[in-house]
């Protein structure tokens, strides 16, 4: 079972090779991560728009080989919808939260919409400095 869950924010920082963040995302991927296909789609469209189809395709291919990509079931869609109703966040962010809950995984992000509300998910703010070689530690946003 994956220990970590990624949202699009974390993967986009990885693709940008963001200092202090990218190495922590890689370490988490190496330990085992899940990600909703909804959030992978977000990565794809942002990368497609900003860097072109070849880069976007490579990004998704990399996720397919290293991350458990979760296809949302009807139950997951309803869980995301409930989260969206109760918390001010995008529908895609609600899928990241619902996926983290389903896998009992800690969500890695820097997205305030996920970190700000007190919800039933665990999250780590990747913007908070930590040793790049130290796996993220659980914290509530």
N, C-alpha and C positions, 0 to 999 in steps of 0.2 A: 504494500500500500504506500503510495507516495506520501512523503513527509511534508512537502511544500506544494503550494499552488501559485501559479503565476497569473497575473493580469497582463493586459497589453502594455501598460506603463513599464513594467519590469522588462519585458522582452524588447520593447523599443529602446530602452536605455542600454540593453545588452548589444543590440545592433549598432547603436551609436558609439559603443565602447566607452561608455561614461565612466570616468575615473571614480574609483571607490564603489561603484555600483555593479558594473559589468562582471568583475571577478566574483562578487558575492552571488550573483545570479547563476554564473557558471558552476560555482561550488554547490549551490542548491540543486541545480539540474543533475549534477553528478551523484547527489544523494537520493534523488527521486522526486519528480515533480509531476503534477497534473495541471491541465489547463483546459478550459472550455473551448470548444470549437468556435463559439461566439467571439471570444476574445482573440483567438487565432485569426479569425476573419478581420477583426479590427487591425491587428498587426499587418495583415495582408493589404488591406485597402490603404492604410497610411503609408506603408512602404512602396506600394505600387504608385501612389500619387507622388511621393517625394523622390523615389530612386529608380522607378521603372519596373517592368514586369520581371526581368531576369533576377534582380535583387529580391523582389517580393517572392518569387518562386523558390529561390534558394533559402530564404528565411523560413518558409513553410516546410520545405523539405527537411531542414534542420530540426524543426520542432517535431515533425513526424517521426524522426528516428531517435529522438532523445527525451521526449516528453509524452506522458499519457494524455492524449487528446480526447477529451470527454465529449461524446455526442449527447446533447441534452435530451433526456427522456421527457415524457409528459409531466412526470412528477418534478423534474428539475425546472421545467418551464414555469410550473405553478409556484415553486419555491422562489424562483427569481422574481416573479410577478409580485409575490407577497413581500419580499424584501424591498422591491421598488416602491410599493405602496407605503411601507412603513418608514423608509429612509430616503432622503433627498440624494439620489444618485442616478446615473444613467442606467438604462436597462442592461447594457453590456457589463457595467460594473456589478449590477445585481447578479448576473450570471457568474462572475468571478467569485462573489461571496457565496452563492449557492453551491458552487462546485467545491470550494474550500470546505464548507460545512459537510457536504456529502462524503468527502474523502477524509474528514477529520484532519485536515491539513492546515498549515499556517500559510496565509496569503501574503505574498511578497509584492509590495507596491510602493509607490510614492504619491499615489492619488488621494487627495484630501477627501474626495467623496466617499472613499472606502474607509479611510483612517479616522475621519471625524465622528461618525455616528457610533454609538455603543450598540453593537449588534451581536448576534450569537456566533460570529466568526472571529477567529484569531488573525491578527495581521501584524506585519513588521514593516516599519517605515524605512525603506532603503536609503532615504535621504539623510538619515542620522548616521554620522560617521562611525565606522567600525572597521576593524582590521579586514582587509580584502580576503585574507585566507581563513578567517574565522567564519564558520557558517552563521547565518543570521540567528539571533536569539528571539524567542517568542516574546511579544509585547502586544499590548492592546493599544489600538489607535483611538 
